[in-house]
């Protein structure tokens, strides 16, 4: 099924495009930023910032996916991943 292959490809990109160390540091930084926003402005602002980041991240993801034709072509700083599932 096409949809199943698409999901496998997206999961492969999500889990293999960055090193584990980079992902751990990234999430620690995100938590620190959200913790600081919560202490500074409270839950309302924290949820707005989180929602904004999710929307922006999704938009950037689909933009890169479009420009790289499904993660198969190089574009800008992106290099295609080897071994993408079909």
N, CA, C and O atoms as a GROMACS GRO file, in nm:
protein
  344
    1UNK      N    1   0.084  -0.118   0.000
    1UNK     CA    2   0.000   0.000   0.000
    1UNK      C    3   0.089   0.125   0.000
    1UNK      O    4   0.190   0.128   0.070
    2UNK      N    5   0.054   0.225  -0.075
    2UNK     CA    6   0.133   0.347  -0.088
    2UNK      C    7   0.144   0.420   0.045
    2UNK      O    8   0.252   0.466   0.081
    3UNK      N    9   0.034   0.431   0.118
    3UNK     CA   10   0.034   0.504   0.244
    3UNK      C   11   0.129   0.439   0.345
    3UNK      O   12   0.199   0.510   0.418
    4UNK      N   13   0.131   0.306   0.350
    4UNK     CA   14   0.219   0.235   0.442
    4UNK      C   15   0.366   0.262   0.409
    4UNK      O   16   0.447   0.283   0.500
    5UNK      N   17   0.400   0.262   0.281
    5UNK     CA   18   0.537   0.294   0.240
    5UNK      C   19   0.575   0.436   0.274
    5UNK      O   20   0.688   0.463   0.313
    6UNK      N   21   0.480   0.528   0.260
    6UNK     CA   22   0.504   0.668   0.295
    6UNK      C   23   0.533   0.683   0.443
    6UNK      O   24   0.625   0.755   0.481
    7UNK      N   25   0.456   0.615   0.527
    7UNK     CA   26   0.477   0.621   0.672
    7UNK      C   27   0.614   0.564   0.708
    7UNK      O   28   0.685   0.621   0.790
    8UNK      N   29   0.652   0.451   0.647
    8UNK     CA   30   0.783   0.391   0.674
    8UNK      C   31   0.895   0.486   0.636
    8UNK      O   32   0.993   0.500   0.710
    9UNK      N   33   0.882   0.552   0.521
    9UNK     CA   34   0.985   0.646   0.476
    9UNK      C   35   0.996   0.764   0.572
    9UNK      O   36   1.107   0.805   0.608
   10UNK      N   37   0.883   0.820   0.614
   10UNK     CA   38   0.884   0.934   0.706
   10UNK      C   39   0.944   0.896   0.840
   10UNK      O   40   1.022   0.973   0.898
   11UNK      N   41   0.911   0.778   0.892
   11UNK     CA   42   0.969   0.733   1.018
   11UNK      C   43   1.120   0.712   1.004
   11UNK      O   44   1.195   0.745   1.096
   12UNK      N   45   1.163   0.658   0.892
   12UNK     CA   46   1.306   0.638   0.870
   12UNK      C   47   1.380   0.771   0.871
   12UNK      O   48   1.485   0.784   0.934
   13UNK      N   49   1.325   0.870   0.802
   13UNK     CA   50   1.387   1.003   0.799
   13UNK      C   51   1.389   1.064   0.939
   13UNK      O   52   1.490   1.121   0.981
   14UNK      N   53   1.278   1.051   1.011
   14UNK     CA   54   1.270   1.110   1.145
   14UNK      C   55   1.369   1.046   1.241
   14UNK      O   56   1.423   1.114   1.328
   15UNK      N   57   1.394   0.917   1.228
   15UNK     CA   58   1.478   0.847   1.324
   15UNK      C   59   1.624   0.837   1.282
   15UNK      O   60   1.709   0.809   1.367
   16UNK      N   61   1.657   0.858   1.156
   16UNK     CA   62   1.794   0.839   1.110
   16UNK      C   63   1.862   0.965   1.059
   16UNK      O   64   1.982   0.962   1.030
   17UNK      N   65   1.792   1.075   1.047
   17UNK     CA   66   1.851   1.196   0.990
   17UNK      C   67   1.941   1.267   1.090
   17UNK      O   68   2.029   1.343   1.049
   18UNK      N   69   1.922   1.243   1.219
   18UNK     CA   70   2.003   1.307   1.322
   18UNK      C   71   2.061   1.200   1.413
   18UNK      O   72   2.002   1.094   1.432
   19UNK      N   73   2.178   1.230   1.469
   19UNK     CA   74   2.238   1.137   1.563
   19UNK      C   75   2.158   1.136   1.693
   19UNK      O   76   2.087   1.232   1.723
   20UNK      N   77   2.172   1.029   1.768
   20UNK     CA   78   2.101   1.018   1.896
   20UNK      C   79   2.145   1.130   1.991
   20UNK      O   80   2.063   1.188   2.062
   21UNK      N   81   2.273   1.160   1.992
   21UNK     CA   82   2.324   1.265   2.080
   21UNK      C   83   2.261   1.400   2.045
   21UNK      O   84   2.221   1.475   2.135
   22UNK      N   85   2.251   1.431   1.918
   22UNK     CA   86   2.190   1.557   1.875
   22UNK      C   87   2.045   1.564   1.920
   22UNK      O   88   1.999   1.668   1.968
   23UNK      N   89   1.971   1.453   1.904
   23UNK     CA   90   1.830   1.451   1.944
   23UNK      C   91   1.813   1.472   2.094
   23UNK      O   92   1.724   1.544   2.136
   24UNK      N   93   1.900   1.408   2.175
   24UNK     CA   94   1.892   1.425   2.320
   24UNK      C   95   1.917   1.570   2.358
   24UNK      O   96   1.842   1.627   2.437
   25UNK      N   97   2.022   1.629   2.302
   25UNK     CA   98   2.053   1.770   2.332
   25UNK      C   99   1.938   1.860   2.285
   25UNK      O  100   1.902   1.954   2.356
   26UNK      N  101   1.882   1.832   2.169
   26UNK     CA  102   1.772   1.912   2.116
   26UNK      C  103   1.654   1.911   2.211
   26UNK      O  104   1.596   2.016   2.240
   27UNK      N  105   1.616   1.794   2.261
   27UNK     CA  106   1.501   1.786   2.351
   27UNK      C  107   1.530   1.848   2.487
   27UNK      O  108   1.440   1.904   2.549
   28UNK      N  109   1.652   1.840   2.534
   28UNK     CA  110   1.689   1.907   2.659
   28UNK      C  111   1.676   2.058   2.642
   28UNK      O  112   1.625   2.126   2.731
   29UNK      N  113   1.722   2.110   2.529
   29UNK     CA  114   1.710   2.254   2.502
   29UNK      C  115   1.563   2.294   2.492
   29UNK      O  116   1.523   2.396   2.549
   30UNK      N  117   1.482   2.215   2.421
   30UNK     CA  118   1.339   2.246   2.412
   30UNK      C  119   1.274   2.250   2.550
   30UNK      O  120   1.199   2.343   2.581
   31UNK      N  121   1.303   2.150   2.633
   31UNK     CA  122   1.245   2.147   2.768
   31UNK      C  123   1.290   2.266   2.851
   31UNK      O  124   1.211   2.323   2.927
   32UNK      N  125   1.417   2.304   2.839
   32UNK     CA  126   1.467   2.420   2.913
   32UNK      C  127   1.397   2.548   2.867
   32UNK      O  128   1.360   2.631   2.950
   33UNK      N  129   1.378   2.563   2.738
   33UNK     CA  130   1.310   2.682   2.686
   33UNK      C  131   1.165   2.686   2.733
   33UNK      O  132   1.116   2.789   2.777
   34UNK      N  133   1.096   2.572   2.723
   34UNK     CA  134   0.956   2.568   2.767
   34UNK      C  135   0.945   2.588   2.918
   34UNK      O  136   0.850   2.652   2.965
   35UNK      N  137   1.040   2.535   2.993
   35UNK     CA  138   1.040   2.558   3.138
   35UNK      C  139   1.059   2.705   3.171
   35UNK      O  140   0.993   2.757   3.261
   36UNK      N  141   1.147   2.771   3.099
   36UNK     CA  142   1.170   2.914   3.122
   36UNK      C  143   1.047   2.996   3.083
   36UNK      O  144   1.010   3.090   3.155
   37UNK      N  145   0.984   2.962   2.972
   37UNK     CA  146   0.862   3.034   2.931
   37UNK      C  147   0.751   3.013   3.034
   37UNK      O  148   0.678   3.106   3.067
   38UNK      N  149   0.738   2.890   3.084
   38UNK     CA  150   0.636   2.861   3.185
   38UNK      C  151   0.659   2.944   3.311
   38UNK      O  152   0.566   3.004   3.365
   39UNK      N  153   0.784   2.948   3.358
   39UNK     CA  154   0.814   3.025   3.480
   39UNK      C  155   0.794   3.174   3.457
   39UNK      O  156   0.757   3.247   3.550
   40UNK      N  157   0.819   3.220   3.335
   40UNK     CA  158   0.810   3.363   3.305
   40UNK      C  159   0.667   3.409   3.280
   40UNK      O  160   0.624   3.511   3.334
   41UNK      N  161   0.592   3.334   3.197
   41UNK     CA  162   0.459   3.378   3.154
   41UNK      C  163   0.344   3.285   3.191
   41UNK      O  164   0.228   3.326   3.183
   42UNK      N  165   0.371   3.160   3.231
   42UNK     CA  166   0.263   3.069   3.268
   42UNK      C  167   0.223   2.975   3.156
   42UNK      O  168   0.282   2.975   3.047
   43UNK      N  169   0.119   2.892   3.186
   43UNK     CA  170   0.078   2.787   3.092
   43UNK      C  171   0.020   2.840   2.962
   43UNK      O  172   0.044   2.784   2.856
   44UNK      N  173  -0.056   2.948   2.969
   44UNK     CA  174  -0.120   3.000   2.848
   44UNK      C  175  -0.020   3.032   2.738
   44UNK      O  176  -0.037   2.990   2.624
   45UNK      N  177   0.082   3.105   2.774
   45UNK     CA  178   0.185   3.141   2.676
   45UNK      C  179   0.267   3.019   2.634
   45UNK      O  180   0.304   3.006   2.518
   46UNK      N  181   0.294   2.930   2.729
   46UNK     CA  182   0.372   2.809   2.698
   46UNK      C  183   0.301   2.726   2.591
   46UNK      O  184   0.365   2.679   2.497
   47UNK      N  185   0.169   2.707   2.604
   47UNK     CA  186   0.095   2.630   2.504
   47UNK      C  187   0.090   2.700   2.369
   47UNK      O  188   0.096   2.635   2.265
   48UNK      N  189   0.080   2.833   2.372
   48UNK     CA  190   0.079   2.908   2.245
   48UNK      C  191   0.213   2.893   2.173
   48UNK      O  192   0.217   2.874   2.051
   49UNK      N  193   0.322   2.903   2.248
   49UNK     CA  194   0.455   2.887   2.188
   49UNK      C  195   0.473   2.745   2.136
   49UNK      O  196   0.524   2.725   2.026
   50UNK      N  197   0.431   2.646   2.214
   50UNK     CA  198   0.442   2.506   2.171
   50UNK      C  199   0.362   2.482   2.044
   50UNK      O  200   0.412   2.419   1.950
   51UNK      N  201   0.238   2.530   2.040
   51UNK     CA  202   0.156   2.513   1.920
   51UNK      C  203   0.218   2.583   1.800
   51UNK      O  204   0.218   2.529   1.689
   52UNK      N  205   0.272   2.703   1.821
   52UNK     CA  206   0.338   2.776   1.712
   52UNK      C  207   0.458   2.699   1.659
   52UNK      O  208   0.479   2.694   1.538
   53UNK      N  209   0.537   2.640   1.749
   53UNK     CA  210   0.654   2.564   1.707
   53UNK      C  211   0.615   2.437   1.631
   53UNK      O  212   0.681   2.400   1.535
   54UNK      N  213   0.507   2.372   1.673
   54UNK     CA  214   0.460   2.252   1.603
   54UNK      C  215   0.414   2.288   1.462
   54UNK      O  216   0.448   2.219   1.366
   55UNK      N  217   0.338   2.396   1.449
   55UNK     CA  218   0.290   2.439   1.317
   55UNK      C  219   0.408   2.478   1.228
   55UNK      O  220   0.414   2.437   1.113
   56UNK      N  221   0.501   2.557   1.281
   56UNK     CA  222   0.618   2.598   1.203
   56UNK      C  223   0.704   2.477   1.165
   56UNK      O  224   0.750   2.468   1.051
   57UNK      N  225   0.726   2.386   1.259
   57UNK     CA  226   0.806   2.266   1.230
   57UNK      C  227   0.743   2.179   1.124
   57UNK      O  228   0.813   2.125   1.038
   58UNK      N  229   0.611   2.164   1.129
   58UNK     CA  230   0.540   2.086   1.027
   58UNK      C  231   0.551   2.152   0.890
   58UNK      O  232   0.571   2.085   0.789
   59UNK      N  233   0.538   2.284   0.887
   59UNK     CA  234   0.550   2.357   0.761
   59UNK      C  235   0.690   2.342   0.702
   59UNK      O  236   0.704   2.320   0.582
   60UNK      N  237   0.793   2.354   0.786
   60UNK     CA  238   0.931   2.338   0.738
   60UNK      C  239   0.954   2.196   0.689
   60UNK      O  240   1.018   2.174   0.586
   61UNK      N  241   0.901   2.097   0.762
   61UNK     CA  242   0.915   1.958   0.721
   61UNK      C  243   0.858   1.935   0.581
   61UNK      O  244   0.924   1.878   0.495
   62UNK      N  245   0.735   1.980   0.560
   62UNK     CA  246   0.672   1.958   0.429
   62UNK      C  247   0.739   2.041   0.320
   62UNK      O  248   0.742   1.998   0.204
   63UNK      N  249   0.793   2.158   0.354
   63UNK     CA  250   0.866   2.236   0.255
   63UNK      C  251   0.991   2.160   0.210
   63UNK      O  252   1.018   2.149   0.090
   64UNK      N  253   1.070   2.107   0.306
   64UNK     CA  254   1.189   2.030   0.271
   64UNK      C  255   1.151   1.903   0.195
   64UNK      O  256   1.221   1.864   0.102
   65UNK      N  257   1.042   1.840   0.235
   65UNK     CA  258   0.999   1.719   0.166
   65UNK      C  259   0.963   1.750   0.021
   65UNK      O  260   0.994   1.672  -0.069
   66UNK      N  261   0.900   1.863  -0.001
   66UNK     CA  262   0.863   1.905  -0.136
   66UNK      C  263   0.988   1.937  -0.217
   66UNK      O  264   1.000   1.894  -0.332
   67UNK      N  265   1.082   2.012  -0.159
   67UNK     CA  266   1.202   2.053  -0.232
   67UNK      C  267   1.296   1.936  -0.261
   67UNK      O  268   1.370   1.939  -0.359
   68UNK      N  269   1.292   1.832  -0.177
   68UNK     CA  270   1.380   1.716  -0.199
   68UNK      C  271   1.307   1.600  -0.267
   68UNK      O  272   1.361   1.490  -0.278
   69UNK      N  273   1.185   1.626  -0.312
   69UNK     CA  274   1.104   1.524  -0.380
   69UNK      C  275   1.096   1.396  -0.296
   69UNK      O  276   1.131   1.288  -0.343
   70UNK      N  277   1.048   1.410  -0.175
   70UNK     CA  278   1.031   1.294  -0.087
   70UNK      C  279   1.160   1.242  -0.029
   70UNK      O  280   1.175   1.121  -0.012
   71UNK      N  281   1.254   1.330   0.002
   71UNK     CA  282   1.382   1.298   0.064
   71UNK      C  283   1.475   1.222  -0.030
   71UNK      O  284   1.564   1.151   0.017
   72UNK      N  285   1.457   1.232  -0.160
   72UNK     CA  286   1.540   1.156  -0.254
   72UNK      C  287   1.640   1.241  -0.331
   72UNK      O  288   1.734   1.186  -0.389
   73UNK      N  289   1.623   1.372  -0.335
   73UNK     CA  290   1.712   1.461  -0.411
   73UNK      C  291   1.781   1.558  -0.316
   73UNK      O  292   1.721   1.600  -0.217
   74UNK      N  293   1.907   1.594  -0.345
   74UNK     CA  294   1.973   1.694  -0.260
   74UNK      C  295   1.915   1.832  -0.284
   74UNK      O  296   1.874   1.865  -0.396
   75UNK      N  297   1.912   1.912  -0.181
   75UNK     CA  298   1.868   2.051  -0.192
   75UNK      C  299   1.926   2.131  -0.078
   75UNK      O  300   1.910   2.091   0.038
   76UNK      N  301   1.991   2.241  -0.106
   76UNK     CA  302   2.052   2.332  -0.010
   76UNK      C  303   2.150   2.256   0.078
   76UNK      O  304   2.246   2.200   0.026
   77UNK      N  305   2.129   2.250   0.211
   77UNK     CA  306   2.222   2.179   0.298
   77UNK      C  307   2.184   2.033   0.317
   77UNK      O  308   2.257   1.958   0.383
   78UNK      N  309   2.073   1.992   0.261
   78UNK     CA  310   2.023   1.856   0.280
   78UNK      C  311   2.088   1.762   0.180
   78UNK      O  312   2.098   1.792   0.061
   79UNK      N  313   2.132   1.647   0.230
   79UNK     CA  314   2.183   1.540   0.145
   79UNK      C  315   2.091   1.420   0.164
   79UNK      O  316   2.051   1.392   0.277
   80UNK      N  317   2.056   1.349   0.058
   80UNK     CA  318   1.963   1.236   0.071
   80UNK      C  319   2.019   1.126   0.161
   80UNK      O  320   2.140   1.103   0.166
   81UNK      N  321   1.929   1.058   0.231
   81UNK     CA  322   1.968   0.947   0.317
   81UNK      C  323   1.978   0.820   0.233
   81UNK      O  324   1.896   0.796   0.145
   82UNK      N  325   2.079   0.739   0.262
   82UNK     CA  326   2.093   0.610   0.194
   82UNK      C  327   2.002   0.509   0.262
   82UNK      O  328   1.980   0.515   0.383
   83UNK      N  329   1.951   0.418   0.185
   83UNK     CA  330   1.872   0.308   0.240
   83UNK      C  331   1.730   0.342   0.275
   83UNK      O  332   1.670   0.277   0.360
   84UNK      N  333   1.673   0.444   0.211
   84UNK     CA  334   1.533   0.478   0.238
   84UNK      C  335   1.443   0.362   0.197
   84UNK      O  336   1.460   0.306   0.088
   85UNK      N  337   1.346   0.326   0.282
   85UNK     CA  338   1.252   0.221   0.241
   85UNK      C  339   1.163   0.269   0.127
   85UNK      O  340   1.129   0.387   0.120
   86UNK      N  341   1.127   0.180   0.040
   86UNK     CA  342   1.042   0.216  -0.075
   86UNK      C  343   0.898   0.211  -0.040
   86UNK      O  344   0.813   0.238  -0.125
   0.00000   0.00000   0.00000
